[in-house]
Amino acid sequence: MALAVVREGRSRPEVADLLRRAGEIAVLARQSAPETERNRRVSADLVARMREAELFKIMQPRAFGGYELGYDVFVEAVATIASGDGSTGWVYSLGAVHQWLIACFPMEAQHEVWDDNPDAIAAASYAPSGRAVPTPGGYRLSGRWSFASGVDNVQWGMIGGMLPGEGGSKPGFLLVPRSEFTIDDDWFTMGLAGTGSKTIVVDDVFVPAYRTALFSDLLTGQAPGSKASPNPLYRQPMLAVVPQCLLAPVLGMARGALSTFVEQISGRATRGAVAGGNNKMTEFATVQLRVAEATACIDAAQLMIARDLTETLDIVQRDQQVDVPTRMRNRLTHTFATKLLVQAVDAVFTAAGGNALGTKQPLQRFWRDIHAAGSHISLNWDAVGSMYGQHMFGLEPRGQY
């Protein structure tokens, strides 16, 4: 407990300073983007720079050296880094949001994760696959868990499983230390290639019961760590806020694509192959319109994100439950904002011409990465949009909210 008191007493940086550090990481991320994509992972050095900048502490509990600054600061830090490179922003985002999820586990688990290493982070695979077999004090766990972004640079795995118990099996998370799982290097993709979203493999590992958290508790903000913390930050329903970890990199990619487009187009002239040849590209109305369209899409998405974060936290701060309509509204935002941001990148990419197609050009990478992100099931418009429609018509919603 003395250690926790000391850590709580640490001064917390100003938000502006943390975002400045995120901007410095964004510059490094952009410079490293070709290497990140080629190596199919964010380098250990770049993740170490994020740790040194204390960016993984934004939503980590103060009792363990974190800053408890909330999702608004988190989203802006993620978007800033992703504006330099989508894969780097994605890996940072998942590592940072999992600090919030770990804070929802029982305190005994939090101590085990952070007491000896307050800089520890986790990779996760959410689907409740694999096999958890009850045993005295916990579970024996075996299986394979895909899409564990950034797994090469973490100290823990957070993996979904069906947890047998009274009344049948229920889905939940289990925490497994890095020493007790292996990695199957199976991540070969056309977009977000640098996220290293490989497969976690666990073979008959014991997981104590205190290293588990039920989805049903997380979905209502009633997880053990949530109830133990005085900060309402951790009492927000998981799916009302956690999908921001996927949306925030998409926001950053759209910002990065727009600024890259403006930078590349400014001063360029056409080569005379079409009507209006040798004119400045900035003088074409179609180019001007694409910049306006992208800007409006990004602005609209940002406004929706900010509204949801503000209203959700306000409800919890008033000691009220976040109701289903609000949770549904937030899930709708996660997917519709993604549609807007993909539209923004499509607008500028199709207006950029052949110069944007070179593999060394950041704009084509943003285009590939944002389409890869948009294919994530949690950001899938058809799945979530139809679920929202079912809710509006009084039908039983089929999906996650």
C-alpha positions in Angstrom: 0.0 0.0 0.0 2.9 2.4 0.7 4.0 1.9 -2.9 0.6 2.9 -4.1 0.6 6.1 -2.0 4.0 7.1 -3.4 2.7 6.6 -7.0 -0.4 8.5 -6.4 1.7 11.4 -5.2 3.5 11.8 -8.5 2.8 15.0 -10.3 0.5 14.6 -13.4 1.7 16.3 -16.6 -0.5 19.0 -18.2 -2.7 17.6 -21.0 -1.1 20.0 -23.4 2.3 18.5 -22.6 1.2 15.0 -23.1 -0.4 15.9 -26.5 2.9 17.6 -27.4 4.7 14.4 -26.7 2.1 12.5 -28.8 2.9 14.9 -31.6 6.6 14.1 -31.3 5.8 10.4 -31.5 3.7 11.1 -34.6 6.7 12.6 -36.4 8.8 9.5 -35.6 5.9 7.3 -36.6 5.6 8.9 -40.0 9.4 8.6 -40.6 9.3 4.9 -39.5 6.1 4.0 -41.4 7.7 2.2 -44.3 9.9 0.1 -41.9 6.9 -0.5 -39.6 4.9 -1.8 -42.6 7.8 -3.9 -43.9 8.5 -5.5 -40.5 4.8 -6.0 -39.9 5.1 -4.6 -36.4 5.8 -1.3 -34.5 9.4 -1.4 -33.3 10.3 -2.0 -29.7 12.2 1.3 -29.8 9.1 3.2 -30.9 7.0 1.6 -28.2 9.7 2.4 -25.7 9.5 6.1 -26.8 5.8 6.0 -26.1 6.5 4.6 -22.6 9.2 7.3 -22.0 6.7 9.9 -23.0 4.3 8.4 -20.4 1.5 8.1 -22.9 0.4 4.7 -21.7 -0.4 6.3 -18.4 -3.3 8.4 -19.7 -6.0 6.0 -18.4 -3.9 3.9 -16.0 -5.1 4.2 -12.3 -3.2 6.8 -10.2 -2.6 4.1 -7.6 -0.2 2.4 -10.0 1.5 5.5 -11.4 -1.1 6.5 -14.0 -2.9 9.7 -14.6 -6.7 8.8 -15.0 -7.2 11.5 -17.6 -10.1 10.0 -19.4 -11.2 9.1 -22.9 -11.2 12.6 -24.3 -7.5 13.0 -23.7 -6.9 9.4 -24.8 -8.8 9.9 -28.2 -6.8 13.0 -29.0 -3.4 11.4 -28.1 -4.3 8.4 -30.3 -5.5 10.5 -33.2 -2.4 12.6 -33.0 -0.1 9.6 -33.3 -2.2 7.9 -36.0 -2.0 11.1 -38.1 1.7 10.2 -38.5 1.1 6.5 -39.2 -2.1 4.4 -38.9 -0.4 1.2 -37.7 1.6 3.0 -35.0 -1.5 4.8 -33.8 -3.5 1.6 -33.7 -0.9 -0.2 -31.6 -0.6 2.7 -29.2 -4.4 2.9 -28.9 -4.9 -0.7 -28.0 -2.0 -0.7 -25.5 -3.3 2.5 -23.8 -7.0 1.5 -23.7 -6.2 -1.9 -22.1 -4.8 0.0 -19.1 -8.5 1.1 -18.6 -9.6 -2.5 -19.0 -7.0 -3.9 -16.6 -8.3 -1.3 -14.1 -11.7 -3.0 -14.2 -10.2 -6.3 -13.0 -10.1 -7.2 -9.3 -7.4 -5.3 -7.4 -5.4 -8.4 -6.8 -4.9 -8.7 -10.6 -4.0 -5.0 -10.9 -1.3 -5.4 -8.3 0.0 -8.5 -10.1 0.2 -6.6 -13.4 1.6 -3.3 -12.2 3.4 -3.7 -8.8 6.7 -4.8 -10.2 6.3 -3.1 -13.5 4.1 0.0 -13.6 4.9 0.4 -17.3 3.4 -3.0 -18.2 0.8 -3.1 -21.0 -1.4 -5.8 -22.5 -2.5 -7.0 -26.0 -5.9 -8.4 -26.3 -8.1 -10.8 -28.4 -11.7 -10.2 -27.5 -13.5 -13.1 -29.1 -14.3 -15.7 -26.4 -12.6 -18.6 -28.2 -10.4 -21.3 -26.6 -11.3 -23.5 -23.7 -11.4 -22.6 -20.0 -11.7 -25.6 -17.7 -12.6 -25.0 -14.0 -10.0 -26.1 -11.5 -9.6 -25.2 -7.8 -8.8 -21.5 -7.6 -9.4 -20.7 -11.2 -9.2 -22.2 -14.7 -6.9 -24.2 -17.0 -6.8 -22.4 -20.3 -5.9 -23.6 -23.8 -6.5 -22.2 -27.3 -5.7 -19.7 -30.0 -6.7 -16.0 -30.1 -6.3 -14.0 -33.2 -5.8 -10.3 -33.9 -3.8 -9.4 -30.8 -2.5 -6.0 -32.0 1.0 -5.0 -30.8 1.5 -8.4 -29.0 5.3 -8.3 -29.7 5.7 -5.4 -27.3 3.6 -6.4 -24.3 3.9 -8.0 -20.9 0.4 -9.5 -20.7 -2.3 -11.0 -22.8 -5.9 -10.3 -22.2 -8.0 -13.0 -23.9 -11.6 -13.8 -24.2 -13.0 -17.1 -23.1 -16.2 -18.8 -21.8 -15.9 -19.0 -18.1 -17.8 -22.0 -16.6 -19.7 -21.3 -13.4 -23.1 -21.5 -11.7 -25.8 -21.0 -14.2 -23.6 -22.1 -17.1 -20.7 -20.6 -19.0 -20.4 -16.8 -19.4 -18.0 -14.8 -21.7 -15.2 -12.9 -20.0 -11.5 -11.9 -20.1 -8.6 -13.8 -18.7 -5.2 -12.2 -18.0 -2.1 -14.3 -18.9 1.5 -13.2 -18.5 3.7 -13.0 -21.5 5.9 -15.9 -20.2 2.9 -18.2 -20.4 1.9 -17.8 -24.1 3.5 -18.0 -27.5 2.9 -15.9 -30.6 2.0 -17.4 -34.0 3.5 -14.9 -36.5 0.5 -15.0 -39.0 -0.2 -11.4 -39.7 0.2 -10.7 -43.5 -2.2 -8.0 -44.7 -2.7 -5.2 -47.2 -3.7 -2.7 -44.6 -2.6 -2.0 -41.0 0.2 -4.3 -41.8 2.4 -2.8 -39.1 0.1 -3.5 -36.2 1.6 -7.0 -35.7 -1.9 -8.3 -34.9 -0.8 -11.9 -34.5 -2.2 -14.9 -32.8 -1.8 -15.7 -29.1 -1.4 -19.4 -28.3 -2.0 -20.8 -24.8 -1.4 -24.4 -23.9 -2.9 -25.6 -20.6 -2.1 -22.6 -18.5 -3.5 -22.0 -15.0 -5.3 -18.6 -14.6 -6.4 -17.7 -11.1 -10.0 -16.6 -10.7 -8.9 -13.1 -9.7 -7.4 -12.6 -13.1 -10.8 -12.8 -14.8 -13.6 -10.3 -15.5 -17.0 -11.1 -16.9 -18.3 -9.3 -20.0 -21.7 -8.8 -18.4 -20.1 -6.8 -15.6 -18.0 -4.8 -18.0 -20.9 -4.0 -20.2 -22.8 -2.3 -17.3 -19.8 -0.7 -15.5 -20.1 -3.1 -12.6 -16.8 -4.9 -12.9 -14.8 -5.5 -9.6 -12.2 -2.8 -10.3 -14.9 -0.4 -11.5 -16.7 -0.7 -8.2 -13.5 -0.4 -6.2 -12.3 2.8 -7.8 -13.6 6.3 -6.7 -13.1 7.6 -10.3 -16.3 7.3 -12.4 -14.0 7.0 -15.4 -13.9 3.2 -14.8 -17.6 2.8 -14.3 -18.5 3.6 -17.9 -19.9 0.6 -19.8 -17.2 -1.1 -21.8 -18.9 -0.9 -25.2 -20.0 2.6 -24.8 -16.4 3.8 -24.7 -13.8 1.1 -25.5 -14.5 1.0 -29.2 -13.1 4.5 -29.3 -9.7 2.7 -29.3 -10.6 1.7 -32.9 -12.3 4.9 -34.0 -9.6 7.2 -32.7 -6.9 5.8 -35.0 -9.3 6.1 -37.9 -9.8 9.8 -37.0 -6.0 10.3 -36.9 -5.6 8.6 -40.3 -8.2 10.8 -41.9 -6.5 13.9 -40.4 -3.1 12.7 -41.6 -4.4 11.9 -45.1 -6.0 15.4 -45.4 -2.9 17.2 -44.3 -0.7 15.0 -46.6 -3.0 15.8 -49.5 -2.9 19.5 -48.9 0.9 19.4 -48.6 1.3 17.4 -51.8 -1.1 19.3 -53.9 0.0 22.8 -52.9 2.4 24.0 -55.6 1.7 21.1 -58.0 0.6 21.6 -61.6 -1.0 19.1 -64.0 1.3 17.9 -66.8 -0.9 18.9 -69.7 -2.5 15.6 -70.5 -6.0 16.9 -69.9 -7.9 20.1 -70.4 -6.5 22.7 -68.1 -3.0 21.2 -68.3 -0.1 23.0 -66.6 -2.5 24.8 -64.3 -2.0 24.6 -60.5 -4.0 21.8 -59.0 -5.2 24.0 -56.2 -7.1 26.0 -58.8 -9.4 23.1 -59.9 -12.8 23.3 -58.3 -12.9 19.5 -58.1 -9.8 19.5 -55.9 -11.2 22.3 -53.8 -14.4 20.4 -53.3 -12.6 17.3 -52.2 -10.7 19.2 -49.5 -14.0 20.7 -48.3 -15.7 17.3 -48.3 -12.9 15.7 -46.3 -12.7 18.6 -43.8 -16.5 18.4 -43.2 -16.5 14.6 -42.8 -13.7 14.8 -40.2 -15.3 17.7 -38.4 -18.7 15.9 -38.2 -17.0 12.7 -36.9 -15.1 14.7 -34.2 -18.3 16.4 -33.0 -20.1 13.1 -32.6 -17.2 11.5 -30.8 -16.9 14.5 -28.4 -20.6 14.5 -27.7 -20.7 10.8 -26.8 -17.7 11.0 -24.5 -19.0 14.1 -22.7 -22.5 12.8 -22.2 -21.5 9.2 -21.2 -19.1 10.4 -18.5 -21.6 13.0 -17.2 -24.2 10.3 -16.7 -21.8 8.2 -14.7 -20.6 11.2 -12.7 -24.2 11.7 -11.6 -24.2 8.1 -10.3 -26.7 7.0 -12.9 -26.6 4.0 -15.2 -25.9 4.6 -18.8 -29.1 3.3 -20.4 -29.5 1.1 -23.5 -30.5 4.0 -25.8 -27.3 5.9 -25.0 -25.2 2.8 -25.4 -26.9 2.1 -28.7 -26.3 5.7 -29.8 -22.6 5.5 -28.9 -22.3 2.2 -30.9 -24.0 4.0 -33.9 -21.4 6.8 -33.6 -18.5 4.4 -33.7 -19.6 3.0 -37.0 -21.1 6.1 -38.7 -18.1 8.3 -37.8 -16.0 5.6 -39.3 -18.0 5.8 -42.6 -17.5 9.6 -42.6 -13.7 9.3 -42.0 -13.3 6.6 -44.7 -15.2 8.9 -47.0 -12.8 11.8 -46.2 -9.8 9.7 -47.2 -11.5 8.4 -50.3 -12.2 12.0 -51.3 -8.6 13.2 -51.2 -7.1 10.0 -52.4 -9.1 9.9 -55.6 -8.3 13.5 -56.3 -4.5 13.1 -55.7 -3.7 11.5 -59.1 -1.0 9.1 -60.0 1.6 10.6 -57.7 -0.3 9.2 -54.7 0.1 5.6 -55.9 3.8 5.2 -55.2 4.4 2.7 -52.3 6.6 5.3 -50.6 3.8 7.8 -50.5 2.0 8.2 -47.2 -1.4 9.0 -48.8 -1.8 5.5 -50.3 -0.8 3.9 -47.0 -3.5 6.0 -45.1 -6.0 4.9 -47.8 -5.2 1.2 -47.3 -5.0 1.4 -43.5 -8.3 3.2 -43.1 -10.1 0.7 -45.2 -8.5 -2.1 -43.2 -9.7 -0.4 -40.0 -13.2 0.1 -41.4 -13.5 -3.7 -42.0 -13.2 -4.3 -38.2 -16.4 -6.0 -37.0 -16.8 -3.4 -34.2 -16.7 -0.6 -36.8 -18.9 -2.4 -39.3 -21.8 -0.2 -40.4 -24.0 -3.0 -41.6 -23.7 -5.0 -38.4 -24.1 -2.1 -36.0 -26.5 -0.1 -38.1 -29.0 -3.0 -38.4 -28.6 -3.6 -34.7 -29.6 0.0 -34.0 -32.6 -0.3 -36.4 -33.7 -3.4 -34.5 -33.6 -1.4 -31.3 -35.5 1.5 -32.8 -38.3 -0.8 -34.0 -38.6 -2.5 -30.6 -37.0 -5.8 -31.7 -34.4 -7.7 -29.8 -31.1 -6.2 -30.8 -28.6 -8.7 -32.3 -25.1 -7.5 -31.6 -22.8 -6.0 -29.0 -23.7 -2.9 -27.1 
